[in-house]
Amino acid sequence: MLFYINPAWAWIGLAVVVWVAALILVPPRRFGGLLPIGIIAGFFLALVIQYIAIDLLNLWRFNLTFAGPSVYRVPLMLLLAYIPEVILFIHFFPVNNVSRVFYIFLFALANTLVEWGFVGAGLRFYVHWNVLFTFALAVILHLVVLWLYVAAGGREKLAGGRA
């Protein structure tokens, strides 16, 4: 184990920290406007990816002993944490095209570091996977989130500098 996270609180703690950050940093009206994309590109996209990776491809698993409720062997709190993560990602998406590349890599890196912590704590296990694949997948998924946002009518907001 790389370091210790109290397994009884890890998943809940992750969800609470991300939700509190989003509720503090994103104005309420904006938060409400981004909630649908947060649910679709956060909760449901994460659920689809987790289902494919766990049940179909056997790439990783979760230690569900202390995870609380789960959906298709995925901790529910993890799925709930992806909702505000997507809201934060879209809300702070930068205007400058060069900054956008770094921003996507920054979010992907943050996701990778959090996952690495959970792997190190024994709450998630790689079967046919590794941390570099996680980073690559995170970059791809954040691009998918942007595509979904634009497809749902967010193109003008991105072009206008206010995602």
C-alpha positions as CSV (number, residue, x, y, z in Angstrom):
1,M,0.0,0.0,0.0
2,L,1.3,3.4,-1.0
3,F,-0.5,5.3,1.8
4,Y,-3.6,4.8,4.0
5,I,-7.0,6.1,3.4
6,N,-9.6,5.1,5.9
7,P,-11.7,2.9,3.7
8,A,-14.9,3.6,5.6
9,W,-14.8,7.3,4.6
10,A,-12.8,7.4,1.3
11,W,-15.6,7.2,-1.2
12,I,-17.9,9.5,0.8
13,G,-15.0,11.9,1.4
14,L,-14.2,12.1,-2.3
15,A,-17.8,12.8,-3.2
16,V,-18.3,15.4,-0.4
17,V,-15.0,17.3,-1.3
18,V,-15.9,17.5,-5.0
19,W,-19.5,18.5,-4.3
20,V,-18.5,21.2,-1.8
21,A,-15.8,22.6,-4.1
22,A,-18.4,22.8,-7.0
23,L,-21.1,24.4,-4.8
24,I,-18.6,27.0,-3.5
25,L,-16.8,27.8,-6.8
26,V,-19.7,27.7,-9.3
27,P,-22.5,30.3,-9.0
28,P,-25.9,28.7,-8.2
29,R,-27.6,29.7,-11.5
30,R,-24.6,28.4,-13.4
31,F,-24.5,25.2,-11.4
32,G,-28.1,24.6,-12.2
33,G,-27.5,25.2,-15.9
34,L,-24.6,22.7,-15.9
35,L,-26.3,20.1,-13.8
36,P,-27.8,18.2,-16.7
37,I,-24.4,17.8,-18.5
38,G,-22.9,16.9,-15.1
39,I,-25.4,14.1,-14.7
40,I,-25.1,12.8,-18.3
41,A,-21.3,13.3,-18.8
42,G,-20.4,12.7,-15.2
43,F,-22.6,10.0,-13.6
44,F,-23.9,8.1,-16.7
45,L,-20.7,8.3,-18.8
46,A,-18.7,7.1,-15.8
47,L,-21.1,4.3,-15.2
48,V,-20.8,3.1,-18.8
49,I,-17.0,3.3,-18.8
50,Q,-16.9,1.5,-15.4
51,Y,-19.3,-1.2,-16.6
52,I,-17.3,-1.8,-19.8
53,A,-13.9,-1.8,-17.9
54,I,-15.0,-4.0,-15.1
55,D,-17.6,-6.4,-16.5
56,L,-16.7,-6.7,-20.1
57,L,-12.9,-6.1,-20.3
58,N,-11.8,-7.0,-16.7
59,L,-9.4,-4.0,-16.6
60,W,-9.8,-3.0,-13.0
61,R,-11.9,-3.7,-9.9
62,F,-13.0,-1.9,-6.7
63,N,-12.7,-3.1,-3.2
64,L,-16.3,-2.8,-2.3
65,T,-15.9,-3.9,1.3
66,F,-16.2,-0.4,2.6
67,A,-17.7,1.3,-0.5
68,G,-21.3,1.5,0.7
69,P,-23.9,1.2,-2.0
70,S,-22.6,0.3,-5.5
71,V,-24.0,0.2,-9.0
72,Y,-22.7,-2.6,-11.2
73,R,-19.8,-3.1,-8.8
74,V,-18.9,0.6,-8.9
75,P,-19.1,2.7,-5.7
76,L,-22.1,5.0,-5.9
77,M,-20.2,7.8,-4.3
78,L,-17.6,7.6,-7.1
79,L,-20.3,8.0,-9.7
80,L,-21.8,10.9,-7.7
81,A,-18.4,12.6,-7.5
82,Y,-18.2,12.8,-11.2
83,I,-21.2,15.0,-11.5
84,P,-19.6,18.1,-9.8
85,E,-16.2,17.2,-11.4
86,V,-17.8,17.7,-14.9
87,I,-19.5,20.9,-13.7
88,L,-16.2,22.3,-12.5
89,F,-14.4,21.2,-15.7
90,I,-17.0,23.0,-17.9
91,H,-17.4,26.0,-15.8
92,F,-13.7,26.9,-15.7
93,F,-12.9,25.9,-19.2
94,P,-10.5,28.6,-20.5
95,V,-11.0,30.9,-23.5
96,N,-7.5,30.7,-24.9
97,N,-7.0,27.6,-27.2
98,V,-3.4,27.0,-25.9
99,S,-4.7,27.1,-22.3
100,R,-7.4,24.6,-23.2
101,V,-4.8,21.9,-23.9
102,F,-3.1,22.4,-20.6
103,Y,-6.4,22.6,-18.8
104,I,-7.6,19.3,-20.2
105,F,-4.2,17.7,-19.2
106,L,-4.5,19.3,-15.7
107,F,-7.9,17.8,-15.1
108,A,-6.8,14.4,-16.5
109,L,-3.8,14.6,-14.2
110,A,-5.9,15.4,-11.2
111,N,-8.2,12.5,-11.9
112,T,-5.2,10.2,-12.4
113,L,-3.7,11.3,-9.0
114,V,-6.9,10.7,-7.2
115,E,-7.3,7.3,-8.7
116,W,-3.6,6.5,-8.0
117,G,-4.3,7.3,-4.3
118,F,-7.3,4.9,-4.2
119,V,-5.2,2.2,-5.9
120,G,-2.4,2.9,-3.4
121,A,-4.9,2.6,-0.5
122,G,-6.2,-0.8,-1.8
123,L,-9.6,0.5,-2.7
124,R,-9.2,-0.1,-6.4
125,F,-7.2,-2.8,-8.1
126,Y,-5.7,-2.8,-11.6
127,V,-6.1,-6.2,-13.4
128,H,-5.1,-5.4,-17.0
129,W,-4.5,-1.7,-16.5
130,N,-2.0,0.9,-15.2
131,V,-1.8,4.5,-14.2
132,L,-0.5,5.7,-17.6
133,F,-3.6,4.2,-19.2
134,T,-5.7,6.0,-16.7
135,F,-4.2,9.3,-17.7
136,A,-4.8,8.6,-21.4
137,L,-8.4,7.6,-20.7
138,A,-8.9,10.7,-18.6
139,V,-7.7,12.9,-21.4
140,I,-10.0,11.2,-23.9
141,L,-13.0,11.3,-21.6
142,H,-12.6,15.0,-20.9
143,L,-12.6,15.5,-24.7
144,V,-15.8,13.4,-24.8
145,V,-17.3,15.6,-22.1
146,L,-16.5,18.7,-24.2
147,W,-18.0,17.1,-27.2
148,L,-21.2,16.3,-25.3
149,Y,-21.4,19.8,-24.0
150,V,-21.0,21.3,-27.5
151,A,-23.5,18.8,-28.9
152,A,-26.0,19.8,-26.2
153,G,-25.8,23.5,-27.3
154,G,-22.8,24.8,-25.4
155,R,-20.7,25.8,-28.5
156,E,-21.6,29.5,-28.3
157,K,-20.7,29.6,-24.6
158,L,-17.3,28.0,-25.2
159,A,-16.6,30.3,-28.2
160,G,-17.7,33.3,-26.2
161,G,-15.3,32.6,-23.4
162,R,-17.8,31.5,-20.8
163,A,-18.4,27.8,-20.9
